[in-house]
Amino acid sequence: MEQNNTYRKIIHVDMDAFYASVEQLDNPALKGKPIAVGGGGERGVVSAASYEARKFGVRSAMSGVIARKKCPQLIFVKPRFERYKEISKKIRSIFYEYTDLVEPLSLDEAYLDVTENKKGIPSASLLAKEIRKRILDELHLNASAGISSSKFIAKIASDINKPNGQKTIPPEEIISFLEELPIKKFFGIGKVTAARMYNLGIFKGSDLKAKSETFLTQHFKSSGLHYYNIVRGIHNSKVKPNRERKSVAAEQTFNTNLTSEIFMMEKLKQISEELEERLQKAKVSGKTVTLKIKYSDFKTQTRSKTLPYFIKEKAILLDTVKELLYQEKVLNSVRLLGISVSNLNIHLKNKPEKPLNIQFKFEF
């Protein structure tokens, strides 16, 4: 890999089927059974599925109707986000006993930079094993982990031995690992991009590596340079313990599809009121307002407008969203509406990244 002898030690910890596992933990009668957190009705969507349910093909973001067809014995459980947040805080408190460089990605996963850790343990693999054991012993939940010298590789690695496992990819193995990795397994490459790559003869990392930077930027624009770098193990993003919040949002899914803009405006008024409360609670305001429309066929459309000033008041939000709603005709009946505010007034000092002054054998 085109780097010097100094590397970071990054662990990506990912809880296994977190929401579903918490429900099974709190209700032992659900253990070993296929469960889905979310709604099982005609309008319901699966937020998370237990591993027992995944065996039948049930996945998150799947409609409740389809999930029940795939697994007729599926048990639906209403989500309890306050409970998930409570458990997540306990998990993070364990992380902070090892390092202050913790970057949460969501309630159930986080990056940890353990290059210099509070326990003085040189092996990142042993640290990950100890952290996972503590989560199991203290919270009775399983976690998986990926360990490597970059966030990108650690993220991919954490998925390899799921559930309740870990995978270490040391620096000297990164290039060969990436060359053999199916392109759909690259973190950040979704189904649409993967399909485009297949059409270009790119099926695994070695195929991607064979393409020039010019070729990739021609076909994938600004993402082309990113793909060119990551397949060569070049990904220097550091763990950021204070992640900048990028947006605040609120949305509603309706029991009955909406066909009239008048009814949509009634719902958007409620959503704007909820969003105002969230903005006030977060003590932020923003310039860019985005209207999200999900149609009855599950296609999603967004319309945005950037204002010359920061806002958080529901009246201005509603006026802006009204303009966005009426700027063109809706394509179909609507099952979900959402409003988000981005381009927030959170200004963090962008300091240049300092090189690590740490020399050691990368011990795994």
matplotlib code that plots the C-alpha trace (Angstrom):
import matplotlib.pyplot as plt

x = [0.0, 1.3, 1.8, 4.7, 5.3, 2.9, -0.7, -3.8, -5.6, -9.3, -12.1, -15.6, -18.1, -21.5, -24.3, -26.0, -29.6, -29.6, -33.3, -34.6, -32.0, -33.0, -36.6, -35.7, -33.6, -36.5, -39.0, -37.5, -40.6, -39.3, -35.9, -35.2, -38.3, -38.4, -39.3, -39.5, -39.3, -41.8, -45.3, -46.9, -50.0, -50.6, -48.7, -46.0, -42.3, -39.7, -37.1, -35.0, -35.2, -33.9, -31.5, -34.2, -36.4, -33.5, -33.2, -36.6, -35.4, -36.9, -34.8, -35.0, -36.9, -39.1, -42.8, -44.6, -46.9, -44.0, -42.2, -45.2, -45.5, -41.9, -42.3, -45.9, -44.9, -43.1, -43.8, -44.0, -42.9, -43.4, -40.1, -39.1, -36.4, -36.0, -35.0, -32.6, -31.0, -30.7, -28.8, -26.7, -25.5, -24.3, -22.5, -20.7, -19.7, -17.8, -16.1, -15.0, -13.2, -10.8, -10.5, -11.9, -11.8, -15.2, -17.3, -20.9, -22.5, -25.9, -27.3, -25.8, -22.4, -19.3, -15.7, -13.0, -9.4, -7.3, -3.9, -3.2, -5.7, -6.4, -5.6, -2.2, -3.0, -1.0, -3.2, -6.3, -7.7, -7.5, -9.1, -12.0, -12.4, -12.4, -14.9, -17.3, -17.0, -17.9, -20.9, -22.1, -21.3, -22.8, -25.6, -26.3, -26.1, -23.8, -21.6, -19.4, -16.2, -13.8, -10.2, -7.8, -5.8, -8.6, -12.3, -13.2, -11.6, -12.7, -16.3, -16.1, -14.4, -17.1, -19.6, -17.5, -17.9, -21.4, -23.1, -21.0, -17.6, -14.7, -12.3, -8.9, -7.3, -3.7, -2.0, 0.0, -3.1, -5.3, -4.5, -4.9, -8.1, -9.6, -8.5, -10.6, -13.5, -16.8, -17.6, -21.0, -19.2, -17.4, -18.8, -20.6, -21.3, -25.0, -27.1, -27.4, -23.7, -22.8, -25.1, -23.3, -20.0, -21.1, -22.0, -18.4, -16.9, -16.1, -17.1, -14.4, -11.6, -9.0, -11.3, -11.8, -8.1, -7.4, -9.4, -7.7, -8.5, -9.7, -12.0, -13.6, -14.1, -15.7, -18.2, -18.7, -17.8, -16.5, -16.9, -14.5, -11.4, -12.8, -13.2, -9.7, -8.2, -10.1, -9.2, -5.6, -6.1, -5.9, -8.4, -7.1, -10.2, -9.7, -12.1, -14.0, -15.4, -17.4, -19.3, -20.9, -24.7, -25.7, -29.5, -32.6, -35.7, -39.3, -41.6, -44.9, -46.2, -50.0, -52.6, -54.3, -52.5, -53.0, -54.1, -54.7, -52.2, -54.7, -54.5, -50.8, -50.5, -52.4, -50.0, -47.0, -48.2, -48.0, -44.6, -43.3, -44.4, -42.6, -39.5, -39.5, -39.4, -36.5, -34.6, -35.1, -34.1, -30.9, -30.3, -29.7, -31.2, -30.5, -30.7, -31.7, -35.2, -35.9, -39.3, -39.4, -42.2, -42.6, -45.3, -47.6, -45.2, -42.4, -40.6, -39.1, -38.7, -37.0, -37.3, -35.0, -34.6, -31.7, -32.6, -30.3, -30.7, -30.9, -34.4, -36.1, -39.6, -42.5, -44.2, -41.2, -40.7, -44.3, -44.2, -41.0, -42.4, -45.6, -43.6, -41.7, -44.9, -46.6, -43.5, -44.6, -47.4, -47.1, -46.5, -48.8, -50.7, -48.5, -47.8, -45.1, -44.1, -41.0, -39.2, -35.5, -33.4, -29.7, -26.8, -26.9, -25.3, -22.8, -19.3, -16.5, -12.9, -11.4, -7.9, -5.4, -5.0, -1.7, 0.4, 0.7, 4.1, 3.7, 6.2, 5.3, 4.9, 1.2, 0.3, -2.7]
y = [0.0, 3.4, 4.6, 4.9, 2.6, 4.6, 3.5, 4.2, 1.4, 1.6, -0.6, -0.5, -1.9, -2.9, -4.3, -7.4, -6.8, -4.1, -3.1, -6.7, -8.0, -5.4, -6.5, -10.2, -9.2, -7.4, -10.0, -13.6, -15.0, -13.5, -15.2, -17.6, -16.4, -14.3, -10.8, -7.5, -4.1, -1.9, -2.0, -5.1, -3.5, -2.4, 0.9, -0.6, -0.8, -3.0, -1.0, -4.0, -7.8, -10.5, -13.0, -15.6, -13.4, -12.7, -16.4, -15.9, -12.8, -10.2, -7.0, -3.5, -0.9, -3.7, -3.2, -5.1, -6.8, -8.2, -9.2, -11.2, -13.0, -14.0, -15.2, -15.9, -16.5, -13.2, -11.3, -7.5, -5.4, -1.6, 0.3, 1.8, 4.3, 5.7, 2.2, 1.8, 5.2, 4.2, 1.0, 2.8, 5.3, 2.3, 0.8, 4.1, 4.4, 1.2, 2.6, 5.7, 3.5, 2.6, 5.8, 9.3, 9.0, 7.6, 8.5, 7.2, 6.6, 5.6, 4.1, 0.7, 1.4, 3.5, 3.9, 3.8, 5.0, 2.9, 3.8, 5.2, 3.7, 4.1, 0.5, 0.6, -2.6, -2.7, -5.2, -3.7, -7.2, -8.0, -4.7, -5.4, -8.8, -7.3, -4.6, -7.2, -9.4, -6.5, -5.6, -9.2, -9.6, -6.3, -5.7, -9.3, -8.2, -9.4, -7.1, -7.7, -5.7, -4.9, -3.9, -2.3, 0.9, 2.9, 3.5, 2.3, -1.2, -1.6, -0.9, -3.6, -6.0, -5.8, -7.4, -10.4, -12.6, -11.4, -12.2, -12.1, -12.2, -10.0, -9.7, -8.1, -6.9, -5.7, -3.2, -5.7, -7.6, -4.7, -4.5, -8.3, -8.2, -5.4, -6.9, -10.1, -8.2, -8.3, -4.7, -4.9, -5.4, -2.1, 0.2, 3.1, 1.3, 0.6, -1.5, 1.2, 2.0, -1.7, -2.4, 0.4, -1.1, -4.6, -3.0, -1.7, -5.1, -4.2, -7.1, -7.1, -4.9, -6.0, -5.0, -1.6, -1.2, -1.9, 1.2, 4.6, 7.6, 9.3, 6.4, 6.4, 10.1, 10.1, 7.4, 8.4, 12.1, 13.2, 9.7, 8.3, 9.7, 8.2, 4.7, 5.1, 5.7, 3.3, 0.2, 1.2, 1.4, 5.1, 6.4, 8.7, 10.0, 10.1, 9.2, 12.4, 12.3, 15.5, 14.8, 17.9, 17.6, 18.1, 18.3, 18.1, 16.5, 15.3, 13.2, 11.3, 8.2, 8.2, 5.6, 6.6, 7.9, 11.6, 12.8, 16.5, 19.2, 20.8, 17.7, 17.5, 21.1, 20.2, 17.4, 19.6, 22.1, 19.4, 18.3, 21.9, 22.3, 19.1, 20.2, 23.6, 21.9, 19.7, 22.7, 24.5, 21.5, 21.1, 24.9, 25.2, 26.8, 26.3, 27.9, 24.9, 23.5, 20.2, 18.6, 14.8, 13.1, 9.3, 8.1, 5.1, 3.1, 3.8, 6.2, 9.1, 12.7, 15.7, 19.4, 21.9, 25.7, 27.5, 30.8, 33.8, 33.6, 31.0, 29.9, 27.6, 29.1, 27.0, 29.8, 30.3, 26.6, 26.1, 29.0, 27.6, 24.0, 25.3, 26.9, 23.6, 21.5, 23.7, 24.2, 21.1, 18.6, 15.6, 12.4, 10.1, 9.6, 10.3, 7.9, 10.0, 13.6, 15.0, 18.3, 18.7, 21.7, 21.5, 24.0, 24.5, 27.3, 25.0, 26.3, 24.0, 25.1, 23.1, 22.4, 20.7, 17.1, 16.5, 13.4, 10.9, 11.0, 7.4, 4.7, 1.1, -2.3, -2.6, -5.3, -7.4]
z = [0.0, -0.9, 2.7, 5.2, 8.2, 10.4, 10.5, 12.4, 14.2, 13.5, 14.8, 13.4, 15.9, 14.5, 16.7, 15.3, 14.4, 17.1, 17.3, 17.0, 19.5, 22.1, 21.6, 22.1, 25.1, 26.8, 25.9, 26.2, 24.5, 21.3, 21.4, 18.6, 16.6, 13.4, 14.4, 12.6, 14.2, 12.4, 11.0, 9.6, 8.2, 4.6, 5.2, 7.5, 6.8, 8.4, 10.4, 11.4, 11.2, 13.5, 12.0, 12.2, 10.0, 7.6, 6.7, 5.0, 3.1, 5.3, 5.3, 6.6, 4.4, 3.1, 3.2, 5.9, 3.4, 1.4, 4.6, 5.9, 2.5, 2.7, 6.4, 7.4, 11.0, 11.3, 14.5, 14.2, 17.2, 17.5, 17.6, 20.9, 20.0, 23.5, 24.6, 21.8, 22.6, 26.2, 25.3, 22.7, 25.4, 27.5, 24.6, 23.9, 27.5, 27.1, 24.0, 25.9, 28.4, 25.6, 23.6, 23.3, 19.5, 18.9, 15.9, 16.1, 12.8, 14.2, 17.4, 16.5, 15.0, 15.5, 14.6, 17.3, 16.8, 19.2, 17.8, 21.3, 23.7, 27.4, 28.1, 26.5, 24.6, 21.3, 19.5, 17.9, 17.4, 21.1, 22.0, 19.6, 21.2, 24.7, 23.8, 22.2, 25.2, 27.6, 25.5, 25.7, 29.4, 30.5, 28.1, 26.8, 23.2, 20.3, 18.3, 15.3, 14.5, 11.7, 12.3, 9.9, 9.3, 7.7, 8.3, 4.9, 5.3, 8.9, 7.8, 5.1, 7.5, 10.2, 7.9, 6.9, 10.0, 11.1, 13.4, 16.6, 14.9, 13.8, 11.0, 10.9, 7.7, 8.4, 6.1, 4.2, 3.2, 2.2, -1.5, -2.1, -0.1, -2.2, -5.5, -4.7, -3.1, -5.2, -6.2, -4.5, -1.2, -1.4, 1.2, -0.6, -3.8, -3.9, -6.3, -9.0, -9.1, -9.0, -12.0, -13.9, -13.0, -14.2, -17.6, -17.7, -17.0, -13.4, -11.1, -8.4, -7.1, -9.6, -12.4, -10.8, -10.3, -13.9, -14.9, -15.3, -13.2, -16.4, -17.3, -13.9, -13.7, -17.2, -16.1, -12.4, -12.3, -8.9, -7.4, -10.0, -8.1, -4.9, -6.5, -8.0, -4.6, -2.4, -4.5, -4.0, -0.2, -0.2, 2.4, 5.0, 6.6, 10.4, 13.2, 14.0, 17.6, 17.0, 13.8, 12.3, 12.1, 8.5, 8.6, 10.8, 9.4, 10.1, 8.1, 8.2, 6.5, 5.9, 6.4, 3.2, 0.1, -0.5, -4.0, -3.4, -2.7, -0.3, 2.0, 1.5, 2.8, 5.9, 6.6, 5.8, 8.4, 11.1, 9.9, 9.9, 13.5, 14.5, 12.6, 14.3, 17.7, 16.6, 15.3, 18.5, 20.6, 18.5, 18.7, 15.0, 11.9, 8.3, 4.8, 2.6, 2.8, 1.1, 0.5, 0.3, -1.5, -1.5, -3.9, -3.7, -6.0, -3.5, -5.9, -4.0, -5.2, -3.5, -4.2, -2.5, -2.1, -0.5, 1.2, 1.7, 5.5, 8.3, 9.3, 11.9, 12.2, 11.1, 9.2, 6.9, 6.6, 5.5, 3.0, 1.4, 1.3, -0.2, -3.0, -3.5, -3.6, -6.2, -8.4, -10.4, -10.4, -8.1, -10.2, -8.3, -5.1, -2.0, 0.9, 2.7, 3.1, 4.8, 5.3, 6.1, 6.8, 5.9, 5.3, 9.1, 11.0, 12.6, 11.9, 13.0, 12.5, 9.7, 10.9, 8.6, 9.5, 11.3, 10.5, 13.3, 15.1, 16.1, 15.1, 15.9, 14.5, 13.4, 15.9, 15.2]

ax = plt.figure().add_subplot(projection="3d")
ax.plot(x, y, z, "-o")
ax.set_aspect("equal")
plt.show()
